[in-house]
Amino acid sequence: MEMKPTPKALFSPFTMGGLLLNNRVVLAPLTRARAGTSRLANALMAEYYAQRAGAGLLIAEATTISPQANGFVGTPGIYTDEQGEAWKQVVDAVHEKGSRIFLQLWHMGRASHSDFQGGKLPVAPSAIRIDGEGVRTPLGKKSHETPRALDTKELPSIVADYVAAAKRARDAGFDGVEIHAANGYLLDQFLQSKTNLRNDAYGGGIENRFRLLREVVEGVCSEFSAARVGVRLAPNGAFNDMGSPDFRETFTYAAEQLDAYGLAYLHVMDGLAFGSHQFGEPMTLEEFRAVFRGPLMGNSGYDAESAEAAIVRGAADLIAIGRPFLANPDLVERYRNGWPLAPLADASTWYSGEPTSAGYTDFPTHASAARKVTAA
Ligand SMILES: Cc1cc2nc3c(=O)[nH]c(=O)nc-3n(C[C@H](O)[C@H](O)[C@H](O)COP(=O)(O)O)c2cc1C
């Protein structure tokens, strides 16, 4: 009698926000910078996402909500009607393949540069510069600048930009949106004590530091139903010079508060594979489970085995996979069949700025690579 392998939890379906996901593997949001100077999604991007539609859910790359949010060459936006329209081809291509797609909403805050801001300084909660390698701007590699602290009265328009972006995403057919509150971008800058030294209602204690994220969540949930809105947090991250001594208190509070909204999911970069700070024992998915009752997504450094283990032990419902997906468009099929993975894509091709297919859409599936070998 032929033995059937035990079905893996990773490949079991999951219902989230009324959406049936085919499996628990999520394409992590990955900036690939293929949109060119127009910041319009294009046919090449549609092909790239369609290639990766084996994932139960795709989170499309960080997409800026306003011109002020920009700070990266060639990343897409969703702050004009034309940009919203352009995303439709991506959404349609993924839906045709039977998967689901959320869009990640992004404001870079202090990680931007005046070269993207018509010569004006980038904005942030407080005038604290990133201690880091610098920024690639249209005019070349530049050092980080000390940002301008936002005035309290400027914040409602930023919230409005998130809401308008969510509306455009919904109109483009996205199944939902993910609010990017991780990796040292604007909302993370407000959340963390390291980068927020404000003395208005948006700074000081954690309740105040959480306020901007709360307003963005509430605004975006009024456009999409809350069950179609996810939030991404990076409690352990050091990317963009982050990490705060009170991280555990801050992120526990944030997750507790976010629990009230009935969100699609909370996306936690619990793993340390994307860099981590040294302010104490890293936070675990279990700590988030204890305070957040909705669907929980883990990320960073997972592979098929550790993703399966996290789901089986109940720590996560979904696992987002980033870098392994770059060179393995059929990653889920490879996981399912135990096929070998292609090596990590060359980092020089991760971001291009222009719609180039090299290192983007030109990775073969396992099946097509095998056919080539047989034919040779
Ligand atoms: C090329 C590249 C682009 C990324 N772009 C984004 C992004 O747009 N938004 C985001 O939240 N994280 C971004 N990340 C972080 C990934 O989503 C993910 O958290 C990280 O790669 C760790 O997961 P992994 O170990 O599975 O790769 C990016 C990472 C890489 C390598």
PDBQT file of the ligand as one rigid body, heavy atoms in Angstrom, charges set to zero:
ROOT
HETATM    1  C1  LIG A 401      14.708  43.153  -1.236  1.00  0.00    +0.000 C 
HETATM    2  C2  LIG A 401      13.909  43.375   0.011  1.00  0.00    +0.000 A 
HETATM    3  C3  LIG A 401      12.888  44.305  -0.006  1.00  0.00    +0.000 A 
HETATM    4  C4  LIG A 401      12.085  44.493   1.126  1.00  0.00    +0.000 A 
HETATM    5  N1  LIG A 401      11.039  45.374   1.071  1.00  0.00    +0.000 NA
HETATM    6  C5  LIG A 401      10.179  45.486   2.112  1.00  0.00    +0.000 A 
HETATM    7  C6  LIG A 401       9.003  46.274   2.019  1.00  0.00    +0.000 A 
HETATM    8  O1  LIG A 401       8.705  46.883   0.980  1.00  0.00    +0.000 OA
HETATM    9  N2  LIG A 401       8.199  46.344   3.109  1.00  0.00    +0.000 N 
HETATM   10  C7  LIG A 401       8.494  45.688   4.277  1.00  0.00    +0.000 A 
HETATM   11  O2  LIG A 401       7.718  45.772   5.241  1.00  0.00    +0.000 OA
HETATM   12  N3  LIG A 401       9.587  44.905   4.372  1.00  0.00    +0.000 NA
HETATM   13  C8  LIG A 401      10.402  44.767   3.323  1.00  0.00    +0.000 A 
HETATM   14  N4  LIG A 401      11.477  43.911   3.405  1.00  0.00    +0.000 N 
HETATM   15  C9  LIG A 401      11.583  43.007   4.552  1.00  0.00    +0.000 C 
HETATM   16  C10 LIG A 401      10.905  41.668   4.192  1.00  0.00    +0.000 C 
HETATM   17  O3  LIG A 401       9.508  41.816   4.054  1.00  0.00    +0.000 OA
HETATM   18  C11 LIG A 401      11.156  40.618   5.291  1.00  0.00    +0.000 C 
HETATM   19  O4  LIG A 401      10.661  41.129   6.493  1.00  0.00    +0.000 OA
HETATM   20  C12 LIG A 401      12.614  40.274   5.449  1.00  0.00    +0.000 C 
HETATM   21  O5  LIG A 401      13.213  39.976   4.207  1.00  0.00    +0.000 OA
HETATM   22  C13 LIG A 401      12.795  39.099   6.408  1.00  0.00    +0.000 C 
HETATM   23  O6  LIG A 401      12.094  37.970   5.946  1.00  0.00    +0.000 OA
HETATM   24  P1  LIG A 401      12.874  36.751   5.193  1.00  0.00    +0.000 P 
HETATM   25  O7  LIG A 401      13.925  36.284   6.173  1.00  0.00    +0.000 OA
HETATM   26  O8  LIG A 401      11.824  35.735   4.905  1.00  0.00    +0.000 OA
HETATM   27  O9  LIG A 401      13.502  37.342   3.977  1.00  0.00    +0.000 OA
HETATM   28  C14 LIG A 401      12.331  43.752   2.309  1.00  0.00    +0.000 A 
HETATM   29  C15 LIG A 401      13.383  42.837   2.318  1.00  0.00    +0.000 A 
HETATM   30  C16 LIG A 401      14.159  42.642   1.204  1.00  0.00    +0.000 A 
HETATM   31  C17 LIG A 401      15.261  41.610   1.243  1.00  0.00    +0.000 C 
ENDROOT
TORSDOF 0
